[in-house]
Every structure is written in structure tokens, then in C-alpha cells.
Amino acid sequence: MTTENGIRLSYNDCGDGPPVLLLTGTGAPSSVWDLHQVPALRAAGFRVITMDNRGIPPSDDGADGFTIDDLVADVAALIDYLDAVPCRIVGTSMGSYIAQEVALAHPELLESVVLMAACGKSSLVQRELAEGEAKLIEQGIELPPGFLAAVRAMHNLGPATLADDDLTGDWLDLFAAAGSWGPGVRSQLLLSALPDRLAFYQEIKVPCHVVSFEHDLVAPPAAGLELASAIPGATYRTIPECGHFGYLENPEAVNRELIRFLRTESSETLGETV
């Protein structure tokens, strides 16, 4: 689709039932959901919508830069275009940041929200990493593919995966095949260094469920619990034995958690209300 302000958005819409929109993290295409989450949610009776965030072709490449408000507007426009109100949103990492802001700005569009690998503010280390990688892209510096893959593996995977050389080798091949990132992802990286939004999230009225991953170094469980504590009525759960890419490392546990929440009208019966 093309929004009213001329932004191209690539999406996939499949199945019938209550609509669920899946939002990916920094640099990730919408296809990351296809192996595990899309089949599980469709089998559970949901209409599943995936989209490539601005900055990820074939959506608008965002070479001129964009803000979190732009990404929020993109999501709102897509939900309206697909007549998917009220929509359930599942976000991970930067996708959770977008979902948090959609819940704040457009509660009328939403039924509920799941925030995975999420936080209400980034740590100093995470901000430095995101801003540093954005600067590498800006300056046109390309790191050796193997080194870049290893850094991404250390950043996103849990210790059990990293201890298994065969399994880690598959991940390294995947990261290396993804190659270097372009200017659109540079803008995503700068957005992924969250300012402190916790006070604002106290105004969220949409039912929210925060899901952390036990060994996540980017958005650790303590940050997820802090976020859940800021959102009125939010519930919280930790998925064990995985890192920042928990939805790919431990998909069975993640899918059970998603379906359990999304099938429930009120999040108060799930997890622990914070």
C-alpha cells in the first residue's frame, strides 16, 4: 500500500479471524515471523498481518530519515487500510517500541498488545552500540562479514545457543547472508536507542502483556519488568533459555505465550499483574 503522504508499505495479510499485526525489530524483514509465529497464530484462528517497517525494502527505504512518530503513523495507516480494527499487535525489540507508542497515540485502533524484548528506556551500553553502528553505516564503513556476524550473534543469542558450535554456525551463516545494513536501518538504529519513556507509558490504557527473554542483553528481564510496572494493569512473563531473539530461539514457548494472551479478553488472568 501507499499511505496518504506517499510512503510505500509492504505487508502480508493471511487467514481469517481476529487480526494480529506482527512488528519486527531493527534491521529485520517481516519474513522472520514466517517460520514459527505466522503458522502457529493462523492455526490458532487468527488473521495474521506482517509488515516491513519503513527502512526495510520493499517498504520505503527511509533514506532521508524518519522518526518514531512516522513509524507509528505507518502502523495506524496500515491497520485502517486493512480494516483491521480492533487490532492486536505483537512487537519485538524496536517493534515493541513502535507498539508502545501506537498504544499511547491510537488506543482506539487496538484490542491488546504484546511487547517482547521490550523496555521503556535503553541502557547506556545499548545506546552506544546502536549509535555506533549507525555511525559506521553513515561513514560507509563495512566490517568483515564474519566479524559482524559474530558480534550480532553475541548480541542477540542466549548462552545455550552460543555453546553449541553447530547451531551457532547456522546463525553465523544467517547473519553473514544478511550482509551490511543501509541508510534506512541507520535510522532504525538511532530510534532503537530509546529515551526514557516510562512516565509517558503510565497513560497507556490498552491491555498489555510484556514478555522478556531470560538471557536478553539488549532488553533484559529487569527492563521488561520496569516497563510492565509503568503500564497500568500490564502483565509480565519471562521466557527461559533464550536471548534477544527469543521468538526464534525458543519459538514453542513464545507461541504458547502469545496465543494464551491473545485468546484472552482480559490480560488480568495471565502472568502476574504488576
C-alpha positions in Angstrom: 0.0 0.0 0.0 0.9 3.7 -0.3 0.0 6.0 2.6 -1.5 9.4 2.1 1.9 11.0 2.4 3.4 8.8 -0.3 5.1 6.2 1.9 5.2 2.6 0.4 4.5 -0.1 2.9 5.0 -3.8 2.1 2.7 -6.2 4.0 1.3 -9.7 4.0 -2.3 -10.4 5.2 -3.4 -14.0 5.6 -6.1 -16.0 7.3 -9.4 -15.2 8.9 -10.4 -14.3 12.5 -9.3 -11.6 14.9 -6.4 -9.6 13.3 -2.9 -9.7 14.7 -0.2 -7.4 13.4 3.4 -8.6 13.9 6.1 -5.9 14.1 9.8 -6.7 13.8 12.9 -5.3 15.4 15.8 -3.2 14.0 17.0 -4.4 10.6 14.7 -7.4 10.4 12.4 -8.1 7.5 8.8 -9.3 8.1 9.8 -12.8 6.9 11.4 -13.5 10.2 7.9 -14.3 11.5 7.1 -16.8 8.7 8.8 -19.9 10.1 7.3 -20.0 13.6 4.8 -17.3 14.6 2.7 -17.0 11.4 1.8 -20.7 11.2 1.1 -21.0 14.9 -1.1 -17.9 15.0 -3.0 -19.0 11.9 -3.6 -22.4 13.3 -4.9 -20.8 16.5 -7.6 -19.0 14.4 -6.1 -15.5 13.9 -5.8 -13.4 10.8 -2.1 -12.6 10.7 -0.6 -9.4 9.2 3.1 -8.8 8.8 4.8 -5.7 7.5 8.2 -4.5 6.6 8.9 -1.4 8.8 9.9 1.8 7.0 13.6 1.4 6.2 13.3 -2.3 5.1 12.7 -2.7 1.4 10.3 -3.3 -0.4 8.8 -0.8 2.1 10.1 2.8 1.7 13.8 2.7 2.3 13.7 5.8 4.5 17.0 7.1 3.1 16.0 10.6 4.2 15.5 9.6 7.8 12.3 9.2 9.8 11.1 9.4 13.4 9.2 7.1 15.7 6.1 9.2 15.0 6.5 8.3 11.3 6.6 4.6 12.1 3.6 4.9 14.4 1.7 6.7 11.6 2.7 3.9 9.2 1.2 1.3 11.5 -2.0 3.3 12.1 -2.4 3.8 8.3 -2.0 0.0 7.6 -4.5 -1.0 10.3 -7.0 1.4 8.9 -6.3 0.4 5.2 -6.8 -3.3 6.0 -10.0 -2.6 8.1 -8.3 -4.4 11.0 -9.8 -2.5 13.9 -9.6 -3.5 16.7 -6.2 -5.0 16.1 -3.9 -7.0 18.3 -0.2 -6.1 18.0 2.8 -8.3 18.8 6.1 -6.4 18.7 9.6 -7.4 19.4 12.5 -5.1 20.2 12.1 -1.9 18.1 8.7 -3.4 17.0 7.7 -3.2 20.7 8.8 0.4 20.9 6.5 1.1 17.9 3.7 -0.8 19.5 4.0 1.0 22.8 3.8 4.3 21.0 0.8 3.2 18.9 -1.0 2.1 22.2 -0.3 5.6 23.5 -1.3 7.6 20.4 -4.1 5.4 18.9 -5.7 3.3 21.6 -8.9 3.3 19.5 -7.3 1.1 17.0 -6.2 -1.7 19.4 -7.6 -4.6 21.3 -4.4 -5.6 23.1 -0.6 -5.5 22.7 2.2 -8.0 23.4 5.6 -6.4 24.0 8.5 -8.8 23.6 12.2 -8.0 24.3 10.9 -4.6 25.3 11.9 -1.7 27.6 10.8 1.8 28.4 14.3 3.2 28.1 17.6 1.9 26.7 20.7 1.4 28.8 23.8 3.5 28.2 25.5 0.5 26.6 22.6 -0.2 24.2 22.5 3.5 23.2 26.2 3.5 22.5 26.0 0.3 20.4 23.1 1.5 18.4 24.5 4.9 17.7 28.0 3.5 17.0 26.6 1.1 14.4 24.6 3.9 12.8 27.8 5.9 12.5 29.5 3.1 10.7 26.7 3.0 8.2 26.8 6.8 7.8 30.5 6.7 7.1 30.3 3.7 4.7 32.5 1.5 6.8 31.9 -2.2 6.2 33.2 -4.6 8.9 34.4 -8.1 7.8 31.2 -10.2 7.4 32.4 -12.9 9.8 33.2 -10.4 12.5 29.9 -8.6 12.1 28.0 -11.9 12.2 29.8 -12.9 15.4 29.0 -9.5 17.0 25.3 -9.9 16.1 25.3 -13.5 17.5 26.8 -12.4 20.8 24.4 -9.5 21.0 21.2 -11.5 20.2 21.5 -15.1 21.2 21.4 -16.9 24.5 24.3 -18.9 26.1 22.8 -22.3 25.2 22.8 -21.5 21.6 26.3 -19.9 21.7 27.7 -23.0 23.4 26.6 -25.2 20.5 29.0 -24.7 17.6 26.9 -26.4 15.1 23.8 -24.4 16.0 25.8 -21.2 16.2 27.4 -21.9 12.8 23.9 -21.8 11.3 23.2 -18.5 12.9 26.5 -17.1 11.8 25.7 -18.1 8.2 22.3 -16.4 8.5 23.8 -13.2 9.9 26.5 -13.1 7.3 24.0 -13.7 4.5 22.0 -10.7 5.7 25.0 -8.5 4.8 25.5 -4.9 5.8 22.7 -2.5 6.5 21.7 0.6 4.6 20.6 4.1 5.4 17.0 3.0 6.4 18.4 0.7 9.1 20.6 3.5 10.2 17.5 5.5 11.1 16.1 2.4 12.8 19.2 2.1 14.9 19.0 5.6 16.0 15.4 5.1 17.0 16.2 1.9 18.8 18.2 3.9 21.4 15.1 4.7 23.4 14.9 7.8 25.5 13.2 7.4 28.9 9.5 7.0 28.0 8.4 5.3 31.2 6.5 8.3 32.6 4.5 8.6 29.4 3.6 4.9 29.3 1.7 5.4 32.6 -1.0 6.8 30.3 -1.5 3.6 28.2 -5.0 2.3 28.5 -4.7 -0.7 26.2 -4.2 -4.2 27.8 -0.5 -5.0 27.5 1.5 -8.1 28.2 5.3 -7.8 28.5 7.4 -10.8 27.6 11.1 -10.8 28.4 13.7 -13.4 27.4 15.9 -14.8 30.2 19.3 -14.1 28.7 18.4 -10.9 26.7 21.3 -8.5 26.9 19.6 -5.8 24.9 16.3 -5.6 26.9 17.0 -7.7 30.0 14.2 -9.0 32.2 14.7 -6.2 34.7 14.0 -3.7 31.9 10.9 -5.6 30.9 9.6 -5.7 34.4 10.2 -2.0 34.8 8.2 -1.4 31.6 5.3 -3.6 32.8 5.3 -1.7 36.1 4.9 1.6 34.3 1.9 0.5 32.2 -1.3 0.3 34.2 -2.6 -3.2 34.5 0.1 -4.7 32.4 1.1 -8.3 33.0 4.6 -9.8 32.7 6.3 -13.1 32.0 9.9 -14.3 31.3 10.6 -17.0 28.7 13.6 -19.1 29.8 16.7 -20.2 27.9 16.9 -17.6 25.2 18.4 -14.2 24.3 17.1 -11.2 22.4 15.9 -13.4 19.5 13.8 -15.5 21.9 11.0 -15.7 19.4 13.3 -17.6 17.1 15.4 -19.5 19.8 12.5 -20.7 21.8 9.5 -20.4 19.5 7.3 -23.1 21.1 7.3 -21.3 24.5 6.9 -17.9 22.8 4.0 -19.1 20.7 2.2 -20.6 23.7 2.5 -17.3 25.5 1.3 -15.3 22.5 -1.7 -17.5 21.9 -2.7 -17.7 25.6 -2.7 -13.9 25.9 -4.3 -13.1 22.5 -7.1 -15.6 23.2 -8.0 -14.0 26.5 -10.2 -10.9 26.6 -8.6 -9.6 29.7 -4.8 -9.8 30.4 -5.6 -9.8 34.2 -5.7 -13.6 34.2 -2.3 -14.0 32.6 1.1 -13.9 34.2 1.4 -11.6 37.2 -0.3 -8.2 37.2 2.5 -5.8 38.0 
